[in-house]
Amino acid sequence: MKGSNIKTAIERSFTSEMVHLPLKGYGFRGVKLGIMVFAGLNVEVIEATEGEYEVLSILKDGNPLLEDKWYTIAVPDMLTFGNLYPEIVQSTSKRYMMPELIRDVLLWALMKNTES
């Protein structure tokens, strides 16, 4: 995805609408969508008003996310469907790690690290 689309998705993830969105389906087991968690990115936010956040900066490896640069990201498959994050849905290059579920991939990675 282009950095500009990633930035838009990240900013959307901190809106009150998305944080408190009641969600059902796609195998989701929670009650609300909640705040997105990041690995490999440092996302600095402040609470602008009660319950609303402003993204101040997005860094990858200590450098600002570049809007015109292409990045490879990994997201739960449920974010690639529907209209939760149009920037992700509209991405033209997707690769699914199916039939594995993200929880299985995470388990395999954790087990591999403990065996080393």
URDANOR-V608846 format. One record per pair of residues at least 24 apart in sequence whose ideal C-beta (glycine too) atoms are under 6 Angstrom apart, sorted by the first residue. I is the first residue (numbers start at 1). J is the second residue. D is the distance in whole Angstrom. If there is no record, write none. Layout:
BEGIN
i=I j=J d=D
i=I j=J d=D
END
This chain:
BEGIN
i=1 j=71 d=6
i=1 j=73 d=6
i=1 j=91 d=5
i=2 j=70 d=6
i=3 j=65 d=5
i=3 j=66 d=5
i=3 j=67 d=5
i=3 j=69 d=5
i=4 j=67 d=4
i=5 j=87 d=4
i=8 j=87 d=5
i=9 j=85 d=5
i=9 j=87 d=4
i=9 j=88 d=6
i=11 j=55 d=5
i=14 j=45 d=6
i=14 j=53 d=4
i=16 j=51 d=5
i=16 j=52 d=6
i=26 j=78 d=4
i=76 j=102 d=5
END
